Amino acid sequence: MKFRLDRRLLRTILVVLLGLLACAAFAQNPISIPKVSLDLGSGKGGGGDVSSTLQVLALLTVLSLAPAILILTTAFTRIVIIMSFVRNAIGTPTIPPNQVLIGLSLFLTVFVMAPTYGEINEVALKPYLGKQIKFDEAVKRGEVPLRDFMLKNTYQKDLLLFVNMRHETPKTRADISMTSLIPAFVISELKTAFIVGFYVFVPFLIIDLIVASGLMSMGMMMLPPTVVSLPAKVLVFVLADGWHVVTQAIMQGYR
């Protein structure tokens, strides 16, 4: 027992000595900690424009917010919801797959937003990259086409809701703040998508009712109506060229 206690005491003494030696060595030869400096710069022309470092930070911020910007300020919300309604109305909740549905919605969104983004490129992005205007001016110019697109597809009732909640009194369209316009645009898109989804569901609901009534009249209680109605709905959708009709209806909504 005594031998064990002596060994523990010896280990403790060795650890303390090693710690003292390390402290002494560090005091004689201190380790230099590398310093990190961030040069934000002032840009050419006496700091009037945003420096390249801040431009990179702004670009990274925009890329991180790109999904939200794409969903909330473009036609993507309405298109993807209508496509989801079509899929559920037919009775095939996994066909087409989510990747196909979202990909189609993205390409249709690019098609709808091409004139708006083309105008933003001409009036804001190109002059800014050519160093003809400042960053703040480019942002102001870029907001105009996007604001016009959202105002054209926003219900007045929804817009007044957020304007009145913020106690704003805009005299012109340009005076409406984006913080009020974007949520009004989103709920307007949701409302329009659900209205279109209702019209999509009606014909397929009629098919379900006809099939269920026919099976009950024949006494086939044990046969699920979906087994018969699903092929019938797919056949009607194909014969009516459903994807063409739905896509045409969506595009006409943004005409």
C-alpha positions in Angstrom: 0.0 0.0 0.0 2.8 2.3 0.8 4.6 1.5 -2.4 1.4 2.4 -4.4 1.1 5.7 -2.6 4.8 6.5 -3.3 4.3 5.8 -7.0 1.3 8.1 -7.3 3.2 10.8 -5.5 6.2 10.4 -7.8 3.9 10.7 -10.9 2.4 13.9 -9.5 5.8 15.4 -8.9 7.0 14.5 -12.4 3.9 16.1 -14.0 4.4 19.3 -12.0 8.1 19.5 -13.0 7.2 19.0 -16.7 4.7 21.8 -16.5 7.2 24.1 -14.9 9.8 23.3 -17.6 7.3 24.0 -20.3 6.4 27.4 -18.8 10.0 28.3 -18.5 10.7 27.4 -22.2 7.7 29.4 -23.4 8.8 32.4 -21.4 12.3 32.3 -23.0 11.1 31.6 -26.5 7.5 32.9 -26.9 5.5 31.5 -29.8 4.4 34.2 -32.2 0.6 34.0 -32.9 -0.1 34.7 -36.6 -2.2 37.8 -37.1 -5.1 37.9 -39.5 -5.9 41.2 -41.2 -8.9 42.0 -43.4 -8.3 44.9 -45.8 -11.7 46.1 -46.9 -10.2 48.7 -49.1 -11.7 51.9 -50.1 -12.2 51.3 -53.9 -11.0 53.6 -56.6 -12.0 57.1 -56.7 -11.6 57.9 -52.9 -14.0 55.3 -51.5 -17.1 56.3 -53.4 -17.9 52.7 -54.5 -18.0 49.4 -52.8 -14.7 47.6 -52.5 -14.0 44.2 -54.1 -14.0 42.5 -50.7 -17.4 43.8 -49.8 -18.7 42.8 -53.3 -17.6 39.2 -52.6 -19.3 39.3 -49.2 -22.5 40.7 -50.8 -22.4 38.0 -53.5 -22.0 35.2 -51.0 -25.0 36.7 -49.0 -27.1 36.8 -52.2 -26.2 33.2 -53.0 -27.2 32.0 -49.6 -30.5 33.8 -49.9 -31.0 32.7 -53.5 -33.6 30.0 -52.8 -35.8 32.3 -50.8 -35.5 35.1 -53.4 -36.3 32.6 -56.2 -39.4 31.3 -54.3 -40.8 34.5 -53.0 -40.2 37.0 -55.8 -40.8 34.9 -58.9 -43.5 32.8 -60.5 -42.1 29.6 -58.9 -44.6 29.5 -56.0 -47.7 29.5 -58.1 -46.3 27.1 -60.7 -45.0 24.4 -58.3 -48.3 24.5 -56.3 -50.4 24.1 -59.4 -48.3 21.2 -60.6 -48.6 19.6 -57.2 -52.4 20.0 -57.3 -52.5 18.3 -60.8 -50.4 15.3 -59.5 -52.6 14.8 -56.4 -55.9 15.3 -58.4 -54.9 12.5 -60.8 -54.2 10.3 -57.8 -50.5 9.7 -58.3 -48.8 11.5 -55.4 -45.4 10.3 -56.4 -45.6 10.4 -60.2 -44.1 12.6 -61.6 -41.3 12.5 -59.0 -40.5 15.6 -57.0 -37.3 16.2 -59.0 -39.1 16.2 -62.3 -41.9 18.5 -60.9 -39.5 21.0 -59.3 -37.3 20.9 -62.4 -40.2 21.7 -64.7 -41.4 24.4 -62.4 -37.9 26.0 -62.4 -37.7 26.0 -66.2 -41.2 27.5 -66.5 -40.2 30.1 -63.9 -37.1 31.0 -66.0 -39.4 31.3 -69.1 -41.8 33.6 -67.3 -39.2 35.7 -65.6 -36.9 36.0 -68.7 -38.2 39.5 -69.8 -38.0 40.9 -66.2 -34.5 39.6 -65.6 -33.4 40.7 -69.1 -34.5 44.2 -68.3 -32.7 44.1 -64.9 -29.6 43.0 -66.8 -29.8 45.9 -69.3 -30.6 48.7 -66.9 -28.7 47.7 -63.8 -26.2 44.9 -64.1 -24.4 45.8 -67.2 -24.0 49.5 -66.3 -22.7 48.5 -62.9 -20.2 45.9 -64.2 -19.1 48.5 -66.7 -18.4 50.9 -63.8 -20.9 53.4 -65.1 -23.1 53.6 -62.0 -22.6 52.9 -58.3 -23.8 49.9 -56.4 -26.7 51.7 -54.7 -27.9 53.1 -58.1 -27.8 49.6 -59.6 -29.9 48.2 -56.8 -32.5 51.0 -57.3 -32.6 50.4 -61.0 -32.9 46.6 -60.6 -35.9 46.9 -58.2 -38.0 48.7 -60.8 -38.7 45.7 -63.3 -39.1 43.3 -60.4 -41.5 45.7 -58.6 -43.6 46.0 -61.8 -43.8 42.3 -62.2 -44.9 41.7 -58.6 -47.4 44.6 -58.7 -49.0 43.2 -61.9 -49.6 39.8 -60.1 -50.6 41.1 -56.7 -54.2 41.6 -55.6 -55.0 45.1 -54.4 -56.6 43.8 -51.2 -53.5 41.9 -50.2 -51.3 44.9 -50.9 -53.5 47.2 -48.9 -53.3 44.8 -46.0 -49.5 45.2 -45.5 -49.4 48.9 -46.5 -52.0 49.7 -43.8 -50.3 47.5 -41.2 -47.1 49.5 -41.7 -49.1 52.8 -41.8 -47.6 53.7 -45.2 -49.1 56.3 -47.5 -47.5 55.7 -50.9 -48.4 58.2 -53.6 -47.0 56.2 -56.5 -46.1 52.6 -57.3 -42.5 53.4 -56.7 -43.2 54.5 -53.2 -44.4 51.1 -52.1 -41.7 49.4 -50.0 -40.4 46.0 -50.9 -41.1 44.8 -47.3 -44.8 45.3 -48.0 -44.9 44.2 -51.6 -43.1 40.9 -51.3 -45.5 39.3 -48.6 -48.5 40.7 -50.5 -47.2 39.1 -53.7 -46.6 35.8 -52.0 -50.1 35.5 -50.5 -51.6 36.6 -53.9 -49.7 33.9 -55.6 -50.9 31.3 -53.1 -54.5 32.5 -53.6 -54.2 32.2 -57.4 -52.6 28.8 -57.2 -55.3 27.4 -54.9 -58.0 28.8 -57.2 -56.5 27.1 -60.2 -56.0 24.0 -58.1 -59.7 23.9 -57.3 -60.6 24.0 -61.1 -58.1 21.2 -61.7 -59.6 19.0 -59.0 -63.3 19.3 -60.2 -63.1 17.1 -63.3 -61.2 14.4 -61.5 -63.6 14.5 -58.6 -66.5 14.0 -61.0 -64.7 10.9 -62.4 -64.3 9.5 -58.9 -68.0 10.1 -58.2 -69.1 8.4 -61.4 -66.9 5.4 -60.8 -68.0 5.0 -57.2 -71.7 5.3 -58.1 -71.2 2.7 -60.9 -69.5 0.2 -58.6 -72.2 0.6 -55.9 -74.9 0.1 -58.5 -73.3 -3.1 -59.6 -72.9 -4.3 -56.0 -69.1 -4.4 -56.1 -68.6 -3.1 -52.6 -65.3 -4.8 -52.0 -63.6 -3.3 -55.0 -61.9 0.1 -54.1 -63.1 2.9 -56.4 -59.5 4.1 -56.8 -58.5 0.9 -58.6 -60.9 1.8 -61.4 -60.9 5.6 -61.3 -57.1 5.9 -61.5 -56.7 4.4 -65.0 -59.8 6.4 -66.1 -58.4 9.7 -64.8 -55.0 9.0 -66.4 -56.7 8.2 -69.7 -58.8 11.4 -69.6 -55.8 13.5 -68.7 -53.8 12.0 -71.6 -56.6 12.4 -74.1 -57.2 16.0 -73.1 -53.4 16.7 -73.4 -53.4 17.8 -69.8 -49.9 18.9 -69.4 -50.2 21.2 -72.4 -53.5 22.7 -71.1 -52.1 23.2 -67.6 -48.9 24.8 -68.8 -50.8 27.0 -71.2 -53.1 28.2 -68.4 -50.1 29.0 -66.2 -48.4 31.0 -69.0 -51.6 32.9 -69.8 -51.9 33.9 -66.2 -48.6 35.8 -66.5 -49.2 37.2 -70.0 
